[in-house]
Amino acid sequence: MKLKKLRKISRRNALLLIAGFTGTAIFPSISFAQSSQALDRINEITKGLGATESDIYFDLPEIAENGNQVKVTFEIDSPMTESDHIKTVYILADGNPSPNVAKFSFTPEMGSCSAATRIRLSKTQNVYLLAENNNGQFLMTNAKVKVTIGGCGG
């Protein structure tokens, strides 16, 4: 086995690295989205109209052992006709580096409004589901997921 020679690091670079790690440890809010950012994003999507809490089937585990693969399933009871259907569904998380997690588009031809996917979560956080129907009304629900091993570098 061949030994590699260690590269010397300057004192200035060492201090910059230490300062960067310390800043991230002291101010983690810089690294992750806050609940206000997720709520601001919801407000931006709804154009200030807000969303009504709805009884949407939103299946997430209460405890996710690994944040790299958190299974998400949702189903929204909608007739999916030309005059009444769900147009877009957003999934947002308040603890990830960016609150946007997923966006689904639906048409009346699909017949139902449901999907299943896997998402990444960095830490214990609230996950929001926001649905927009063709009339411009918004429905929302949320769930809290406890993450034991973070998936976004945590």
C-alpha positions in Angstrom: 0.0 0.0 0.0 1.4 3.4 -1.0 1.2 6.2 1.6 0.1 9.6 0.3 1.9 12.6 1.5 -0.4 15.0 3.5 -0.9 18.3 2.0 -0.2 21.3 4.2 -3.0 23.7 4.9 -2.4 27.4 5.5 -3.4 29.0 8.8 -5.7 31.3 6.9 -7.6 28.4 5.2 -7.8 26.6 8.5 -9.4 29.6 10.2 -11.9 30.0 7.4 -12.9 26.4 7.6 -13.3 26.6 11.4 -15.3 29.8 11.1 -17.6 28.2 8.5 -18.3 25.2 10.6 -18.9 27.3 13.7 -21.2 29.7 11.9 -23.3 26.7 10.6 -23.5 25.2 14.1 -24.4 28.5 15.8 -26.9 29.7 13.1 -28.5 26.6 11.6 -31.5 28.7 10.5 -29.3 29.9 7.6 -29.0 26.4 6.4 -32.6 25.2 6.6 -36.0 26.7 5.7 -38.1 27.9 8.6 -41.8 27.3 9.1 -42.3 30.9 8.1 -40.7 30.2 4.8 -43.0 27.3 4.1 -46.0 29.4 5.1 -44.7 32.3 3.0 -44.5 30.0 0.1 -48.1 28.8 0.7 -49.1 32.5 0.8 -47.2 33.1 -2.4 -48.9 30.2 -4.2 -52.4 31.2 -3.0 -51.7 34.8 -3.8 -52.7 35.8 -0.2 -56.1 34.1 -0.4 -55.1 31.4 2.1 -56.3 27.8 2.1 -59.1 26.0 3.9 -58.2 23.0 6.1 -59.6 20.0 4.4 -60.1 16.3 5.1 -57.5 15.0 2.6 -56.0 11.5 2.8 -52.4 12.4 3.5 -50.3 9.4 4.5 -46.9 10.0 6.0 -45.1 7.9 8.7 -45.1 9.4 12.2 -41.4 8.4 12.6 -39.1 8.1 9.6 -36.0 6.0 10.3 -34.2 7.4 7.3 -34.9 10.9 5.9 -33.6 9.9 2.5 -36.7 8.0 1.6 -39.9 9.0 3.3 -43.0 7.5 1.6 -45.8 10.0 0.9 -49.2 9.0 -0.4 -52.2 11.3 -0.9 -55.7 11.0 -2.2 -58.2 13.9 -2.7 -61.9 13.2 -3.1 -62.8 15.1 -6.2 -65.3 14.3 -9.1 -62.5 15.1 -11.6 -65.0 16.5 -14.1 -64.3 19.4 -16.5 -66.2 21.7 -14.2 -64.8 20.4 -10.8 -61.3 19.0 -10.5 -58.1 19.3 -8.7 -55.5 21.1 -10.9 -52.3 21.1 -8.9 -51.0 19.6 -5.7 -47.9 21.0 -3.9 -45.9 19.3 -1.1 -43.9 21.6 1.1 -41.7 21.0 4.1 -40.6 23.6 6.7 -37.3 22.0 7.7 -35.6 21.3 4.4 -33.1 23.7 2.8 -35.9 24.7 0.4 -39.6 24.4 1.4 -40.6 23.1 -2.1 -40.6 19.3 -2.2 -42.9 18.2 -5.0 -45.5 19.5 -7.4 -48.2 17.3 -9.2 -50.4 18.4 -12.0 -53.8 16.7 -12.7 -56.4 16.8 -15.5 -60.0 15.6 -15.5 -59.0 12.8 -17.9 -57.0 11.2 -15.1 -60.1 10.2 -13.3 -58.7 10.5 -9.7 -56.5 12.7 -7.8 -53.9 10.5 -6.0 -50.2 9.9 -6.0 -47.5 8.1 -4.1 -43.8 9.1 -4.0 -40.8 9.2 -1.8 -39.3 12.5 -0.5 -36.2 13.6 1.4 -36.5 15.2 4.8 -33.6 16.7 6.6 -35.0 16.7 10.2 -38.2 16.4 12.2 -40.6 18.9 10.6 -44.1 19.7 9.4 -45.0 18.6 5.8 -47.8 20.5 4.1 -50.1 19.4 1.2 -51.7 22.3 -0.7 -54.2 21.5 -3.5 -55.6 23.9 -6.0 -58.8 23.2 -7.8 -59.9 24.6 -11.2 -62.0 27.3 -9.6 -58.9 28.8 -7.9 -59.8 27.6 -4.4 -57.1 26.0 -2.2 -57.3 23.1 0.2 -54.6 22.2 2.7 -53.6 19.7 5.3 -50.4 18.9 7.2 -48.6 16.2 9.2 -45.5 16.2 11.4 -42.8 13.6 10.7 -40.1 12.8 13.2 -36.8 12.0 11.3 -34.1 10.0 13.1 -31.5 10.1 10.4 -31.6 13.3 8.2 -31.7 12.9 4.4 -30.6 16.4 3.3 -27.1 16.3 4.8 -28.3 16.1 8.4 
